[in-house]
Amino acid sequence: MARTTEAKYLPLHDFFKKTDQKTVKLTFDQMEAILGQPLPNAAYLSRSWWKKTKPPAQHFLAWTGNGYGVSEIELNQYVVFQNSIHEHDTSKEREKQDILIVREAETEDARAFIQLQETIYSETDFMLYGKSEQKQSVQGIRKRLEEWKESRNSNLFLAIMNGEYAGYLVVIGGPSPRASHRASIVIGVKQQFSNKGIASTLMYHGENWAKGVGIEKLELTVIKENVIAQKLYNKLGFELEGTRKNALRIHGHYVDEFYMGKMID
């Protein structure tokens, strides 16, 4: 089925593949977060776009290919999808499950990524930047994403849980031929999505991508006091390689950073 679904709608196809809910309600914003790009104008203007189930259109395969049909449409607001397998099932609705999609960032994600980072910066003192300390523009992020796609040794992965931006992983390749075998990573997850396996899933996708482009080693830094993150990185196979004393000054106090690395060849 994935072969016939338009590439643009593959993340939405993955979403419906992972859920077993009888009824799924998604806002337009949530669907665009899952896709990483805007829905077409027709989706906003015409109910018939959502009701199509025949070629040459293929977008509908994202949900019909997983047993869902459209049961309710509120243009520019939300769409309700009904699983045809369970449409006559009168038993109690299944407990809502969390659906996590991890995908490579698109240029249309720039604004949402800035907002995601700013939220995470405001929630923790364990990042390089604090709240409102990093000034970024949508145009600047778009340009950076385009450069990364051209370089092929850097990338940004986004975690979308239940149609909301939940976390990210940045992979930045070595700056020279002698350092081309390694890449630095930065990971962040919003507090409301903590303890849901998002960080581990991001790392899994990032590591697989890194292997595919010839990166052999991943490196990161973590603040000494961030014990929870250190336990996660240890679990994922990262090893302590060194300490940088007084690496950051947070709220007037110096903190140390640990260097950690992992060979993935």
C-alpha positions in Angstrom: 0.0 0.0 0.0 2.8 2.4 0.8 4.0 2.1 -2.9 0.8 3.6 -4.2 0.2 6.3 -1.5 1.6 9.7 -2.6 5.0 10.3 -1.0 3.6 13.4 0.7 1.1 11.4 2.6 3.3 8.5 3.7 3.6 9.9 7.3 -0.2 10.1 7.6 -0.3 6.5 6.2 2.1 5.5 9.0 -0.1 7.2 11.6 -3.2 5.2 10.6 -1.2 2.1 10.3 -0.1 2.4 14.0 -3.5 3.2 15.5 -6.3 0.7 16.3 -8.9 3.2 17.4 -12.4 2.8 16.0 -12.6 6.6 15.6 -9.8 9.0 15.0 -10.3 12.8 15.1 -7.5 14.9 13.7 -7.4 18.7 13.3 -6.0 20.2 10.2 -3.1 21.5 12.3 -2.4 18.0 13.6 -2.4 16.5 10.1 -0.1 19.1 8.8 2.3 18.4 11.7 2.3 14.8 10.8 2.9 15.5 7.1 5.4 18.3 7.6 3.8 20.4 4.9 0.4 22.1 4.3 -2.6 20.3 3.1 -3.7 21.4 -0.4 -6.2 24.2 -0.8 -8.8 21.6 -2.0 -8.7 20.0 1.5 -9.6 23.3 3.0 -12.3 24.2 0.5 -14.0 21.0 -0.5 -15.5 18.1 1.4 -15.4 16.1 -1.7 -11.5 16.0 -1.5 -11.8 14.0 1.7 -14.5 11.7 0.3 -12.6 10.7 -2.9 -11.7 7.0 -3.1 -10.9 6.6 -6.8 -7.9 7.4 -9.0 -6.3 9.5 -10.3 -6.3 10.8 -6.7 -4.2 8.8 -4.3 -4.1 10.8 -1.0 -7.1 8.9 0.4 -4.9 5.7 0.5 -3.3 7.1 3.6 -6.4 6.2 5.5 -8.4 3.8 3.3 -5.3 1.6 3.0 -5.5 1.1 6.7 -9.2 0.4 6.9 -10.4 3.9 7.7 -13.1 6.0 6.0 -14.1 9.7 6.5 -17.2 10.0 8.6 -17.3 13.7 9.5 -15.7 16.8 8.1 -15.5 20.3 9.5 -13.6 22.3 6.9 -10.6 24.1 8.1 -11.0 22.5 11.6 -11.1 18.7 11.8 -11.8 15.4 10.1 -13.2 12.3 11.8 -12.1 8.9 10.4 -13.9 5.7 11.2 -12.3 2.3 11.1 -14.6 0.2 8.8 -13.4 -3.0 10.5 -14.9 -1.8 13.8 -17.8 0.4 12.6 -20.4 -2.2 13.8 -18.5 -2.9 17.0 -20.7 -1.8 19.9 -18.1 -2.7 22.6 -16.4 0.0 24.7 -14.1 2.2 22.7 -10.4 1.2 23.2 -8.3 3.3 25.5 -6.7 6.0 23.4 -3.2 5.2 22.5 -0.3 7.5 21.8 0.8 7.5 18.1 4.4 8.5 17.5 5.7 9.4 14.1 9.4 10.3 13.6 10.3 11.9 10.3 12.9 14.1 8.7 12.1 17.8 8.9 10.8 19.6 5.9 11.4 23.4 5.3 7.7 24.0 6.2 8.6 22.8 9.7 10.8 25.8 10.3 8.4 27.9 12.4 7.1 24.9 14.4 10.7 23.8 15.1 11.6 27.2 16.5 8.5 27.1 18.7 9.3 23.6 19.8 12.9 24.5 20.8 11.7 27.6 22.6 9.3 25.6 24.7 11.9 23.0 25.6 14.4 25.8 26.5 11.9 27.3 28.8 11.3 23.9 30.6 14.8 22.9 31.5 18.2 24.2 32.5 20.0 21.3 30.8 20.2 22.8 27.3 22.9 25.0 25.7 20.3 27.9 25.5 17.8 29.1 28.1 14.4 30.7 27.5 14.5 33.4 24.8 18.4 33.2 24.5 18.6 31.8 21.0 17.4 34.2 18.3 16.3 32.3 15.2 14.3 33.3 12.1 12.0 31.1 10.0 14.0 32.0 6.9 17.3 31.1 8.7 16.0 27.7 9.7 14.7 27.0 6.2 18.1 27.9 4.7 19.9 25.6 7.2 17.6 22.7 6.4 18.2 23.2 2.7 22.0 23.2 3.3 21.8 20.1 5.3 19.9 18.3 2.6 22.6 19.2 0.1 25.5 18.3 2.5 23.8 14.9 3.2 25.8 14.5 6.5 23.5 16.6 8.7 19.8 16.3 9.4 16.9 17.2 11.7 14.4 14.6 12.9 11.1 15.5 14.4 8.9 13.5 16.7 5.2 14.0 16.3 3.0 12.4 18.9 -0.8 12.4 18.4 -0.3 15.2 15.8 1.7 17.5 18.1 5.4 18.4 17.8 6.9 16.6 20.8 10.7 16.5 20.3 13.6 16.7 18.0 17.1 15.3 17.2 19.7 17.3 15.4 22.6 15.4 13.7 25.4 17.6 12.5 28.2 16.0 10.5 31.9 16.6 10.9 33.1 19.9 9.5 36.1 18.5 7.5 37.1 15.4 5.6 39.2 14.2 8.5 36.1 14.5 10.7 33.6 13.2 8.2 33.2 9.9 10.0 31.6 11.5 13.1 28.6 13.7 13.9 27.4 15.7 16.9 23.8 15.3 18.1 21.4 17.4 20.2 18.1 16.0 21.4 15.2 17.7 23.1 11.7 16.5 24.3 8.9 18.6 25.7 8.0 17.8 29.3 4.5 16.8 28.6 5.8 14.0 26.4 8.5 12.7 28.8 8.7 9.1 29.7 7.0 8.0 26.5 10.1 6.6 24.7 10.4 9.6 22.4 14.1 10.2 23.0 15.0 6.6 22.4 12.9 6.4 19.2 14.5 9.6 17.9 18.0 8.2 18.6 17.0 4.9 16.8 16.0 6.8 13.7 18.9 9.1 13.8 21.4 6.3 14.2 20.0 4.3 11.3 20.1 7.4 9.1 23.7 8.1 10.1 24.8 4.6 9.2 23.2 5.0 5.8 25.3 8.2 5.0 28.6 6.7 6.2 28.8 8.3 9.7 30.6 5.9 12.1 30.5 7.8 15.4 28.0 9.9 17.2 29.0 12.4 19.9 27.2 14.5 22.4 27.6 16.6 25.5 25.5 16.4 28.6 25.5 18.6 31.7 27.0 16.8 34.7 23.8 17.3 36.8 21.6 15.8 34.1 21.7 12.3 35.5 18.5 11.1 33.8 19.9 11.9 30.3 23.2 10.2 31.2 21.4 7.0 32.1 19.5 7.1 28.8 22.7 7.6 26.8 24.5 4.8 28.7 21.5 2.6 27.9 21.8 3.5 24.2 25.5 2.6 24.1 27.2 5.9 24.7 30.4 6.0 26.8 31.9 8.8 28.8 35.0 10.2 27.0 35.9 13.2 29.0 34.9 16.3 31.1 34.9 20.0 30.2 35.2 22.0 33.4 33.1 25.1 33.9 31.6 24.6 30.4 28.5 26.6 31.0 27.3 29.3 33.3 23.7 28.9 34.3 22.0 31.3 36.7 25.4 32.6 37.7 26.9 29.2 38.5 29.4 27.2 36.5 28.5 23.7 35.5 30.6 20.9 34.0 29.8 19.0 30.8 30.5 15.4 30.0 31.6 14.3 26.5 30.0 11.0 25.4 30.4 9.0 22.2 29.3 5.9 20.5 30.8 4.0 17.5 28.0 2.8 15.2 30.0 1.3 12.2 
